[in-house]
Amino acid sequence: MLRSIALFVAAGLAEIGGGWLVWRWLRGSSSVASGVAGLALLALYGVIATYQPASFGRTYAAYGGVFIVLSLLWGWRMDGTRPDTADMLGAVVCLIGAAIIMFAPRARDVIP
């Protein structure tokens, strides 16, 4: 479980950081080198996710909840947009959903 959580956080930081760098580049507040670095981070995000033990659909569905939380934290830290009560409540709901999807006991997946 801790490995999955660490992978989700690493993937989230790569995706959000990469997207942020591309965002800044295309909006004219950063260099082309930042855009290229952002694109490399976005590619790395795709690689990191493959190390999750769950299936593709389950991994990406659960990752969505983690992404929401990390996006709010990134926006708070990097853009100064502090999450409000509704943001925090929504984030908690998303994390609960992600945990259920990823870690709930279930029969072993069978790939036809």
C-alpha positions in Angstrom: 0.0 0.0 0.0 2.8 2.5 0.9 4.5 1.7 -2.5 1.3 2.5 -4.4 0.8 5.7 -2.4 4.4 6.8 -3.2 3.9 6.0 -6.9 0.7 8.0 -7.0 2.5 11.0 -5.4 5.5 10.7 -7.7 3.2 10.4 -10.8 1.1 13.4 -9.6 4.1 15.6 -9.1 5.5 14.7 -12.5 2.1 15.3 -14.2 1.2 18.5 -12.3 4.8 19.9 -12.5 5.0 19.1 -16.1 1.7 20.6 -16.9 2.5 23.7 -14.9 5.8 24.2 -16.8 4.1 23.8 -20.1 1.3 26.2 -18.9 3.9 28.8 -18.0 5.8 28.4 -21.3 2.7 28.7 -23.5 1.4 31.7 -21.6 4.7 33.5 -22.2 6.0 33.7 -18.6 8.7 31.0 -19.1 11.2 29.8 -21.6 11.0 27.1 -24.3 13.4 25.1 -22.1 10.8 25.1 -19.3 8.2 23.8 -21.8 10.5 21.0 -22.9 11.2 20.1 -19.3 7.5 20.0 -18.7 6.9 17.7 -21.6 9.6 15.4 -20.3 7.9 15.3 -16.9 4.6 14.5 -18.5 6.2 11.6 -20.3 7.8 10.5 -17.0 4.3 10.6 -15.4 3.1 8.0 -17.9 6.0 5.7 -17.1 5.7 6.0 -13.3 2.1 4.9 -13.4 3.0 1.6 -15.1 4.7 0.5 -11.8 1.3 0.3 -10.0 0.2 -3.3 -9.3 -3.4 -2.7 -10.2 -4.9 -2.8 -13.7 -4.7 0.3 -16.0 -8.4 1.3 -15.4 -8.3 0.9 -11.7 -4.9 2.7 -11.4 -6.0 5.7 -13.4 -9.4 5.9 -11.7 -7.8 5.9 -8.3 -5.0 8.3 -9.5 -7.7 10.8 -10.4 -8.5 11.3 -6.7 -4.8 11.8 -5.8 -4.4 14.2 -8.7 -7.2 16.4 -7.4 -5.6 16.7 -4.0 -2.1 17.3 -5.4 -3.5 19.9 -7.8 -5.1 21.9 -5.0 -1.9 21.7 -3.0 0.2 22.7 -6.0 -2.1 25.7 -6.7 -1.9 26.8 -3.1 1.9 26.6 -3.0 2.8 27.8 -6.5 -0.1 30.2 -7.3 -1.2 31.2 -3.8 -4.8 30.0 -4.3 -5.7 28.6 -0.9 -8.2 25.7 -1.0 -11.5 26.7 0.7 -13.8 24.4 2.7 -15.6 23.0 -0.4 -12.2 22.2 -2.0 -11.0 20.4 1.1 -14.3 18.5 1.5 -14.2 17.5 -2.2 -10.6 16.4 -1.9 -11.4 14.2 1.1 -14.3 12.6 -0.8 -11.9 11.9 -3.7 -9.3 10.4 -1.6 -11.8 8.1 0.1 -13.0 7.0 -3.4 -9.4 6.5 -4.6 -8.7 4.3 -1.5 -11.8 2.2 -2.1 -10.9 1.7 -5.7 -7.3 0.8 -5.1 -7.3 -1.0 -1.8 -10.7 -2.6 -1.2 -10.5 -6.4 -0.8 -11.8 -8.2 -4.0 -11.5 -11.3 -6.0 -8.3 -11.6 -8.0 -8.5 -9.9 -11.4 -8.8 -12.3 -14.2 -7.6 -11.2 -17.7 -9.3 -13.2 -20.4 
